[in-house]
Structure formats: C-alpha cells, structure tokens
Amino acid sequence: MEGKEGQAPEEETKSRIHPRNQLNDLTGTEWIKFTRTWFVCDSPRYWKNKNTELHPARYPEELVADFVRFFTKPGGWVLDPFAGSGATLVACRETGRNALGVEINPKYVSTMRQRLSALPMFEESVFPVLGNAAHLQESEFWGQDELQSLPLPRDESGLPQFDFIMTSPPYWSMLRKSRGGVESKQKQRGKQGLDTHYSDSLADLGNIEDYDEFIERLGLIFEGLHPLLKPQRYMTIVVQNLRAPDGEIKPLAWDLTRRLSTAYQFQGERLWCQNTKPLGIWGYPKTFVPNYHHHYCLIFRRVE
Ligand SMILES: C[S@@+](CC[C@H](N)C(=O)[O-])C[C@H]1O[C@@H](n2cnc3c(N)ncnc32)[C@H](O)[C@@H]1O
C-alpha cells in the first residue's frame, strides 16, 4: 500500500479510518489504544453532575463515551437496560449516538429526563423509559404505545435491533449490606438524606438477597437481550467482584461471565481503575481485606 507523499504507509494507517472498518470511526491509533485491558477513570465531572446526587451507584459518562465510540459509529443505536441516572444516555447524546435507557425506578427516569433536557440536541434520539429489564425479551413490551412511536430500527417481527448494549446492573444487594464499624460512603449518604439503595420493588435486582438467585435472574435478563442485539455486535457489562459483610468474596464478574458464556462469546475485559477513591481501613491490623477500586468492563459478542 502506498502512503501519502512524505508519510510512511504504516503512519497513514494509524491516522485514518480503515475502509474495511464497519465497527467504528476510529483511526488505527485510537483503535489500538482502546484495546489495552486497563484504564484509569476518576471522572472529574462525576462529582459535579447536576441532579444525579440521589442515585447511589453511577458510572462516569467519560467511560461510556469511550466504549460507545469504539463499539458504534455515529448514529448507531445503544441500549442500556439498567439506565439509572442516565450516564449512558448522556454520553450517547454527547457522542451523536441514539439510545434507549430502561430503568425500574420512576424517580431516576425523571432524573434522566431532566438531565437530557438540559443538553443540546443534534441529530440523535435518546429515550429514557420506565420498565423492568426482565420484560425486554417480550414483544408486548415493545408493542406499548409509548415505544411503538419511537424511531427504533426493528426486525420483521417488530423487535428493536441495537448496535451495542452498554450497562451496569445492581451489584447484587451490596448497597443494602452494612459493613459495620466504619463509616461507609452509603452511611454518609444516608445521613445526608440521599438514596442508599435503588428502590423497594421486588423486581429490582438490587433487592435479591440470595447470591445464586441474583446471578440466575441477571443471567436470564442478559440472555433475553440476545435477539435485540444485531448479529456480530457487542455488549459491555460493568460489574465488580464483591466482599460480602461476612468476609466471603463473591466473584460477581467471573460468575456472570461464566453464566453468559452459552448465549454470548466472551471477548475479554477492560479494567476500570479508580485512582483517587479514598482507601477504607477495613481489616487492619488483623486481616487482609481488599479495597476494591477497580471494576470489570466485561465484553461479550453475539456470534450467532
Ligand atoms: C448500577 S445502577 C446503574 C447506574 C447507571 N449506570 C448510572 O450511571 O446512573 C443499576 C440500576 O438498575 C436499576 N434496576 C434494578 N433492577 C432493575 C430492573 N429489573 N429493570 C430495570 N432497572 C433495574 C436500579 O434502579 C439502578 O438504577
């Protein structure tokens, strides 16, 4: 291949979008940078977001923007089945992607609507919807009047077809578990009158007490999303391994990966590292207790 005058062929490849790249609009250099399996994101904007203080567990918009830029082209459609305060939708609006966010708590749906109404709109469509992620596999869900009128791309059976799924589900019922002794972030939030858990709904996965039941119900939800993801496209799930109050480590990231590997092909992980989060003094001076300051961004692909 010949390069431009004065530019070596490899240099040109690094700085342009490859003509056979149907996944994204990244140059070779941008593509390769994203494939490193860890990144630090402490999100300066995270603490300043308006109207999101109520929500107890958010991920940064900057993180989502990087994933969305890698796994879609502008104008692509993104689904977040656990949309929370709307980081995915905000990042999609800011990067020119279309998105649908489903959230079980009406309070957070209004948060999303308020946040989006404050942002400039371009060509894209971004929709927060009240609903239970467990129902997304049912055609009745998509037949509701509110959803029928949305400009979602659909297949012959009427099911929407997304280019990418990006989400972070509840991390089991960890928000409801007290760590005792030490003033945790959730305890401080409670004192300030902010939400310390998502809701009291039985359909809220954050309220499932039994860990194995949680993995199974979460697994069923993600399996149910399979027909909504276009073939060969990707899904990213952000989760963390957890330490239960009794000291047992629940390897949520690994258990979920194994649970989903029959429906999707696991493509690897990227570790989201938090470098400015304060360290808790959990086990000192007797026991090793990790300060979990990293999350797994698990990447799956629909291969059939
Ligand atoms: C980890 S939070 C997502 C936070 C979001 N990524 C953000 O940055 O704001 C998980 C969300 O899932 C919601 N949720 C729990 N069970 C659900 C269900 N069955 N269907 C839809 N949403 C659910 C909770 O209310 C919570 O807002």
The ligand as an ORCA input file, in Angstrom:
! r2SCAN-3c Opt
* xyz 0 1
  C     -25.667      0.318     38.944
  S     -27.158      1.191     38.684
  C     -26.948      1.878     37.069
  C     -26.321      3.229     37.159
  C     -26.113      3.899     35.819
  N     -25.105      3.220     35.020
  C     -25.688      5.349     36.049
  O     -24.503      5.681     35.811
  O     -26.503      6.120     36.542
  C     -28.346     -0.075     38.389
  C     -29.755      0.449     38.110
  O     -30.585     -0.669     37.773
  C     -31.913     -0.367     38.215
  N     -32.654     -1.648     38.233
  C     -32.648     -2.616     39.180
  N     -33.438     -3.647     38.799
  C     -33.935     -3.327     37.584
  C     -34.790     -3.994     36.659
  N     -35.302     -5.208     36.925
  N     -35.090     -3.384     35.482
  C     -34.574     -2.140     35.188
  N     -33.771     -1.454     36.028
  C     -33.446     -2.048     37.206
  C     -31.705      0.308     39.563
  O     -32.814      1.096     39.929
  C     -30.443      1.141     39.296
  O     -30.763      2.457     38.932
*
